[in-house]
Amino acid sequence: MTQAPGVVWITGASSGLGFELALRYASDGYTVVASARRKDKLLALVAQARSQGFNGKVLPVVLDVTNDESVNKAIGEILNTAGIPDIVVLNAGYYEPCSLEEISLQHFLLTYEVNVHGVVRCLFGMLDELKQKDQSQVVLVSSVAGYSGLPRAAAYGSSKAALIHLAESLRHECKASGINITLVNPGFVKTPLTDKNEFPMPFIMSVEKATDAMYKGIQSGRFEVTFPKRFTWMLKFLRILPYPLYFAITRKFL
Ligand SMILES: NC(=O)c1ccc[n+]([C@@H]2O[C@H](COP(=O)([O-])OP(=O)(O)OC[C@H]3O[C@@H](n4cnc5c(N)ncnc54)[C@H](OP(=O)(O)O)[C@@H]3O)[C@@H](O)[C@H]2O)c1
């Protein structure tokens, strides 16, 4: 599906995949609304897009996805300054590696608040507006960590599994309202999020390569965008194995 440049709203645009994706859309002439909590990083994004002479404008709109008031205020600002987005990329995410000894209720609540409720808050805050357009696209950035339960990822993995389920569940109803749902499931990508990991990360991709795959995948309009294929298809295969075999393999990830 080829789209003429329009307005794209990206959450989690102050760093990593969101930052790179914002630059990519700006380079293609889109008006990019870039959201996150750190205003200085969003302003650095605006400056970088400007210094690279990109055609599209980048509008920074600060928001905390865990806060109703902040999200509603940001949505009001977006509608006033850029209008209803054509594409909404719900990418803001939180991850802390966590073993059973370190895990706490607090850790779970924060992970779910950003990764699940934060997405739902932004999505449903904008949904009535999106329904007014003939066509729009909502991109949920989940993870291959949501395919099945893996060691040391109880909170993060289950929050991302919730997003996969959410995307599958919304797919048909949203389509009937002209909203195309896209689910992005990256493998490991080198960003500040994965810099916290001390274990070897198979098939880790550069943020530039991952953003390219993500951008092209979103443009294609297909339901799932996942990369790098060699790694993500191995994980897809893992989840269909019978449990004795599945656990025999995943025990090695400890
Ligand atoms: N890197 C990977 O290997 C990988 C793999 C699979 C999936 N993912 C997913 O891809 C997405 C982007 O990850 P990344 O690797 O680019 O991570 P990152 O560099 O840590 O970026 C995370 C972004 O989320 C924003 N964010 C966090 N909490 C927020 C909050 N309460 N309100 C608003 N924004 C918030 C951060 O901005 P502020 O701190 O400025 O608010 C930042 O812009 C995440 O959903 C992540 O789970 C990443």
The ligand as an ORCA input file, in Angstrom:
! r2SCAN-3c Opt
* xyz 0 1
  N      15.247     -2.716     21.457
  C      14.749     -3.941     21.307
  O      15.478     -4.921     21.168
  C      13.251     -4.156     21.278
  C      12.797     -5.447     20.952
  C      11.424     -5.690     20.916
  C      10.532     -4.660     21.178
  N      10.995     -3.411     21.506
  C      10.006     -2.373     21.803
  O      10.236     -1.260     20.954
  C       9.802     -0.066     21.616
  C      10.917      0.955     21.572
  O      12.009      0.418     22.289
  P      13.500      0.963     22.191
  O      14.351     -0.214     22.130
  O      13.581      1.998     21.172
  O      13.648      1.553     23.680
  P      14.207      2.924     24.261
  O      15.322      3.443     23.456
  O      14.387      2.683     25.718
  O      12.954      3.903     24.055
  C      11.799      3.797     24.843
  C      10.935      5.024     24.564
  O       9.748      4.925     25.365
  C       9.543      6.171     25.994
  N       8.810      6.016     27.249
  C       9.103      5.192     28.284
  N       8.233      5.402     29.292
  C       7.380      6.375     28.871
  C       6.280      7.029     29.462
  N       5.865      6.748     30.708
  N       5.613      7.986     28.751
  C       6.032      8.298     27.489
  N       7.065      7.720     26.880
  C       7.746      6.768     27.563
  C      10.953      6.717     26.240
  O      10.926      8.136     26.351
  P      11.059      8.994     27.696
  O      11.948      8.246     28.638
  O      11.639     10.292     27.198
  O       9.656      9.150     28.180
  C      11.647      6.316     24.952
  O      11.424      7.285     23.948
  C       9.388     -0.486     23.026
  O       8.000     -0.664     23.089
  C      10.106     -1.820     23.210
  O       9.459     -2.651     24.142
  C      12.333     -3.128     21.551
*
